[in-house]
């Protein structure tokens, strides 16, 4: 079988799988699966399956699966949420000025991408003062909306040993969640994880790329009540 035919067959199969998942989601909506924020419920299995399907289509199942599997597989009962108010508050707290991207993700989460140049000194995990107003706005959102949870995931570039990078990424993620817990958010609503140099978003062979890879991704998500 030619490579072209194989790709077409794979595309058809993936589209069929995604259509089946969408149909299940539609049934769930009919049965009342709407969140407090007005969005459609999105579970870990659905998100992971959609991500895996997209990965098969575009030829990179590992990266695409993370769209749904990353936070969804951990949190379980994620539901869609109307993030407009929270997103606006975080952006106006200084995120936009600091180059912190606030993005609504396909799996229903809100990702606050915090680059290390505005959050930590080199090889350190103490939070920089400039970042604190942004984290204050996140803590405020979590306090005002008890259905929300947060998970911080730390990343490094590929410079240095794997062991050092892993420890640093864990400590940086914990610094973020520790700050949130110190500002009124119950620790039971927070999670942190370090992934070292895994999952780079840019080329570690360039200075700019390494700077982009050094980051903490803070995910906000809603759970079923």
N, C-alpha and C positions, 0 to 999 in steps of 0.2 A: 504493500500500500504506500502511495507517495506521501511525502511530508505534508503537502497541501491538503490532501484528502483527510489525513489524520487530524490536522488542525481544525478543519471544518467540522468533522465528527465531534471533536472535543468541544468546540464552540456550541454546537447544537445541544450536546448533553448538558453543558453547564447552564445554558439558557433555560433548558427544561427544568433543571434543579432549582434555579432561582425563581422560576414561575411557580413551581410547587410551593416553595417557601412563602412567596408573596400571597398565594392563595390561603395558606394556613394563617398568615397574619391578618388577612381580610376576615376570615372566620372569627378570629379572636376579637377583632374590632366589633363585629356584629354581636358578640356575646358580652360586650361591655368592657373590652380591654383598653380603656382610655385612662391616661394618667391624670393626676391633679393638674399638671401643667398643660394639658390639652393635646398631648401627642400620642402616638401609637405605641403600644407596649413592644419592646424589643428585648428578647431573652438572649442568654449567652449562646444557646445552640443555634438560634436563627442567625445571629450576627456572625458566628464563626462559619456557618455554612455558606452564607452569602460571600464572606471574605474569601473562603476557599474556592468558591465558584469563580469569582473575579480573578483570583490568582491563576486558575487554570486557563482562563481566557487570555490574560495578558502575559502568561509565561513566568510568573513569579508568585507562586502560591504562598510562600512563607510570608512575604511582606504584606500581601493583600489580606491574608487571614488575620493579621494583627488588627485590621480595621475593626473586626467584630470580636475576635477572640481575646484581645489583650485585656481590656477592663471587663468585658462581658463575662468571660469565663471565670473570673475571680468573684465578681459581685453577684452573679446569678440573675436575680429578678430586676434587671434594669428596665425602666419604663421611659418612654419619650417625655420630654419636658419643654416647656416654653422658657427658653433661656434669655429672652430679650432684656429683661430688667437686670438680671445678674450680670450678663455680658456688658451692658452699658456701664454699670457701676464699676466693674473691674477695669474697663478701658479708661474711664474718667479718673480713676484713682492714680493714674500714672503709668499704666501698662503701655498705652500707645506711645507715650513719650520715651519710654525705656526700650522700646523695640520688643515688647512682650506680646506675642500673638495670642489672641483669644478666639478660638475656633469651635464652632458647633460641628461635631463629628457625625459620620453616618450611623454610628451605633447608638446615638442618642445622648452621648456624653458631651461635656463642654471641656475642651482642652486649653489650659493656660500654659503656653510654652515659654519657660523662663531660661534665657541664655545665661551662661555662667558669668559673663563679663559684667552683668548688672546685679548678680546675686552673690558671688563668692570671689575672694581673692584666689590666686593660683595655688592649687593643692590644699586649699583650706575649705572648711565647711561652715564657718560662721557667716551668718547672713549679713549682707551689706545694708546699711540704713536706707538706701534709696529704694530697696525692694519692699520695705515694711508696709508702706501705705497700700500697696497692691495686695499683700497678704491680709492686711486688715479688712479690706473689702471682701475678700473671700471668706474670712472668719465671720464677718457680718452676715453674709448671704447664708452661710451654714447655720448660724444662730437663728435667723429669721425664718428659715425653711427647714423644719425638722426632718422632712423626707429626703433631704440631700445628704450625700456622703462624698468623701474625697479620697483620692489615692495619688501619692507622689511617687514618681519613678525617676531615679537619678541615672544619668549617663555621663560617660567621659569620652575623650578621644582615645586614640590607640597608642599614645605616647606613654611610656612607663610600663611596669609589669602588670600582668593581669590581676594579680592579688591586690596590688596597691589601688588600681583603678576600681576594682570591685568594692573595696572597703570605702573608698572616697565616694563612690556613687551612692552607697547605702547611707553614709553619714549625711550627705547633702539632702537626700530625700527625707531623712529623719529630721533634719533641721527645719524643713518646711512644715512637716506635720507637728513637730514639737511646738513650733511657734503658734500654730493654729490652736492646739490644745491649751496653750497658755493664755489664749484669748477667747476662752469660753466654749470651745468645741470639745465635746466629749471624745476621749481617745477611742471609744468603741465605734465611732463614726469615721475614723481615719485609718488609712493603711499607707505603708511606704515599702518601697522595693528598690534595690540597686541592680543595674544590669551592666555595669562596667562599660566596656567599649562596644558592647553588642548593639545591633540595630542602628548603625550610623545613618544620618540623614544627609550627609555631605561627604566629600572626598577627604579622607584623613591625610592625603598626600599634600594638601595645601594648608597654609596658615588659616585662611578664611574657612575652609571646610572643617578643620579641627575645632575652631571657635564655635561653629554651629553645632557640632556634635556634643560639646560640653554643655549640658542643659539639664534642667529638671522639668519633666512634663507633669503638670498637676491636673488631674482629671476630676471634674465634678460630675456626679450622676445622681439620679433619683431612683429610689427603690419603691416597690409596691407597698402600700400602707394597708 
